[in-house]
Amino acid sequence: MIKINDYISIDESEIHEEFIRSSGPGGQNVNKVATAVQLRFDVINSTSMPDDVRQRLIQLGGKKITEKGELILTARRFRTQAQNREDALNRLVLLIQKATQKPKPRLKKKPSLASKRRRLEEKRKKSEIKQQRRFNPESKI
């Protein structure tokens, strides 16, 4: 079991890992050894998380979520399978922990009376300045 928080734990059988060849540093090993990890987690069919967390995880996943509802994380930062595997699992846990946090509802606020007065006073001053700039045919330059 992978513990996310006090209420959510994911069974390891829900996570599928596939090792793929990694790009980047590694010399000749890059062409021979599959060190990158592609971690797949079926968000839609997971039984270990509540619906609200599932919806937020789908939102946070963005392009990492497939049409079938699978979250795909690719870890290739390190040169060994073990480190990349650990990195992918940590990123999954962090993403799910972020999805467990409920967003704060936005409170609508009105501008204060003083700020309204300041805005209107500024508008009046600008208007007066522009009125003074107008061309007056009766005045001679």
For each residue, the residues with C-beta under 8 A, 3 or more apart:
1: 9 10 11 12
2: 9 10 11 12 15 89 93
3: 8 9
4: 8 9 10 49 93 96 97 100
5: 8 97 100
6:
7: 100
8: 3 4 5 48 49 50 53 96 100
9: 1 2 3 4 48
10: 1 2 4 14 15 41 46 48 49 96
11: 1 2 14 48
12: 1 2 15
13:
14: 10 11 41 42 46 48
15: 2 10 12 39 40 41 89 92
16: 39 40 41
17: 37 38 39 40 85 88
18: 37 38 40
19: 34 35 36 37 38 81
20: 34 36 37 38 74
21: 30 31 33 34 35 36
22: 26 30 34 35 36 76 84
23: 30 76
24: 30 76
25: 30 79
26: 22 29 30 33 35 79
27: 30
28: 31 32
29: 26 32 33 35 79
30: 21 22 23 24 25 26 27 33
31: 21 28
32: 28 29
33: 21 26 29 30
34: 19 20 21 22 81
35: 19 21 22 26 29 76 78 79 80 81 84
36: 19 20 21 22 74 75 76 84
37: 17 18 19 20 74 75 76 81 84 85 87 88
38: 17 18 19 20 72 73 74
39: 15 16 17 72 73 74 75 85 88 89 92
40: 15 16 17 18 70 71 72
41: 10 14 15 16 46 70 71 73 92
42: 14 45 46 68 69 70 71
43: 46 54 57 58 61 65 69 70 71
44: 54 68 69 70
45: 42 69
46: 10 14 41 42 43 49 54
47:
48: 8 9 10 11 14
49: 4 8 10 46 53 54 57 96
50: 8 53 54
51: 54 55
52: 55 56 102
53: 8 49 50 56 57 96 99 100
54: 43 44 46 49 50 51 57 58 99
55: 51 52 58 59
56: 52 53 59 60 99 100 103
57: 43 49 53 54 60 61 71 95 96 99
58: 43 54 55 61 65 69
59: 55 56 62 99
60: 56 57 95 98 99
61: 43 57 58 64 65 71 95
62: 59 65
63:
64: 61 71 72 73
65: 43 58 61 62 69 70 71 72
66: 69 70 72
67:
68: 42 44
69: 42 43 44 45 58 65 66
70: 40 41 42 43 44 65 66
71: 40 41 42 43 57 61 64 65 92 95
72: 38 39 40 64 65 66
73: 38 39 41 64 88 91 92 95
74: 20 36 37 38 39 88
75: 36 37 39 78 84 85 87 88 91
76: 22 23 24 35 36 37 84
77: 83 84 87
78: 35 75 83 84 87
79: 25 26 29 35 83
80: 35 83 84
81: 19 34 35 37 84 85
82: 85 86
83: 77 78 79 80 86 87
84: 22 35 36 37 75 76 77 78 80 81 87 88
85: 17 37 39 75 81 82 88 89
86: 82 83 89 90
87: 37 75 77 78 83 84 90 91
88: 17 37 39 73 74 75 84 85 91 92
89: 2 15 39 85 86 92 93
90: 86 87 93 94
91: 73 75 87 88 94 95
92: 15 39 41 71 73 88 89 95 96
93: 2 4 89 90 96 97
94: 90 91 97 98
95: 57 60 61 71 73 91 92 98 99
96: 4 8 10 49 53 57 92 93 99 100
97: 4 5 93 94 100 101
98: 60 94 95 101
99: 53 54 56 57 59 60 95 96
100: 4 5 7 8 53 56 96 97
101: 97 98
102: 52
103: 56
104:
105:
106:
107:
108:
109:
110:
111: 115 116 119
112: 115 116
113: 116 117
114: 117 118
115: 111 112 118 119
116: 111 112 113 119 120
117: 113 114 120 121
118: 114 115 121 122
119: 111 115 116 122 123
120: 116 117 123 124
121: 117 118 124 125
122: 118 119 125 126
123: 119 120 126 127
124: 120 121 127 128
125: 121 122 128 129
126: 122 123 129 130
127: 123 124 130 131
128: 124 125 131 132
129: 125 126 132 133
130: 126 127 133 134
131: 127 128 134
132: 128 129
133: 129 130
134: 130 131
135:
136: 139
137:
138:
139: 136
140:
141:
